[in-house]
Amino acid sequence: MSQRETSVPRTVGDVMQEDVVTIDVAAGLDVADRLMRADRIRHLPVVDRGRLVGLLTQRDLFRAGAGASLATPGAGRAPGVTVRDLMATEVFTTMPGSTLESAVEMMLLKDVGCLPVLAADELVGLLTQTDCLRYLADLLRTP
């Protein structure tokens, strides 16, 4: 077996982000907007008492501010609207031991930009399209 074959990550756990920014289900949209802007992220797993209950995306926030100026964070959003009101509750997930191939196929089939990674119902990571593209770029650079 070549060096490349033995060192190639093969599971979600090899590629996923482990330091995941989350947001509480009761948080306001302004908090979500600030988090996404500050950390330059597009997907926020939504938790309720530590358990994954949904997913909020940058696209969800844009839709909530439809017609508002993108130059003004939070403009046009109804006051009192919370993450719970906008989050997707049907969240496709994966596990750290799943193959990258199966995770990527699920992302393509379900047309989602990320998969929260769960181990024993605990959020342990996040696999995004960007993570998969970085991995592919690394493979293409490897002689």
N, C-alpha and C positions, 0 to 999 in steps of 0.2 A: 504494500500500500504506500502511496506517495505521501510526502509531508502535507501537501494540500488536502488530500482526502482525510487525513487524520485530524487536521486542525479546523476543518470547516464546521461551523456551528450547524446543528441539525434540528434544534428544538426552539420553540418559542422562548423558553427560558434563557437561551444563549443570546438572544437578540433584543428582547423586551427592555423597556425602561423600568427600572425598579423604584426610582424616586418619583412617585406619581403625586401630582397635585390633585386634590379632590375638593369638592364643595359640599356643604350641608344642604339638604333638601329644602330647608326653610330660608336659606339665604336669598337676599334680593338680587335682582339682575345687575344692579350696579356693582355689587361685590364680584359677581361672575365676570363682568366686563373688565373690571380692574385686574383680576387674577389673570385672565387670558392675555390682556395687553402687557402686563408686567412680566409675565413668564414666557410670552410669545408662544402660546399654545392654542390649539384649535379644539381640543376635546377635554372636557371635565367630567370625570366620573362623579356621580352624585351619590352621597352616602347619607344614611339615616342611622344614627347610633353605631357608626362604623361598618354598616352593611351596605353593599352596593344596591341601589334601588333605581338607578337611571343613568342617563348620559346626556350632557348638555354640550352642544357644539357651538362654535363660532357662528355657523350658519343660522342656528336657532336664534342667537342674539340679533343677527342682522335682520331676520324676519320679524322679530319683535319690535324692531325700530324702523320698520318699513316706512319709507317716506321721510324719515328723519335724516338730518345731516350726519354723514359718517364722520365728519370732523368734530362733532360734538358727542362724546361718549354718553350713552344713555338717553340722548335726546329723543323725544317722541314716544318713549315707553310709558305705559300707564303706571302710576305710582301704586305700590303695594303688590305688584306682580312678583312672584317668587320663582325660584328655580323649579320648584315642583310644578308650576303652571306650564312650563315650556319643555321640560326634559322629556326625552324618549324613555318610555318604560320597557319597551321591548328591546333589550340589550343582548346582542350576541357576544358570547364570551369564549375564552379558550383557557387552556391549562398550561403551566410551564413545560410539561413533558410532551405536549402536542408537537407534531412536526410542523416546520415552517410551511411546508407545502400545503398541509391541510388548513392552516390558519389563513394563508394567502388565498386559497381557493374559497374559503368562507367569506373573506372580505370582498372578493370579486362577485361571488354569487349573491350575497346580501347587499351589495353596493354600500358598504360602510368603510369609513376611513380609519377605524381603529377597533381593536378588540381588548376589553379589559381582561386581565389574566387573573384567574381565581385558583386558589389552592385551599381545599376544605372550606369553601364559601368565603374565604378571606381574599380581599384584593391585594395581590402581590406584585402587580406590574401592569403595564399597558403596552400593547404592540400596535404601532401606527404604520400607515403606508410609508411614511418617511423612514421609519426604522428599517422596513423591508427594502426600500430603495438604497439606503446606505449600505446595507448588507450586500445587495446586488452589485453596487459600485465597488465595494471591497473585493468581491469575487472577480470582477472584470479586471481589476488592477493587478491581481495576483498572477504571477507568471506560471 
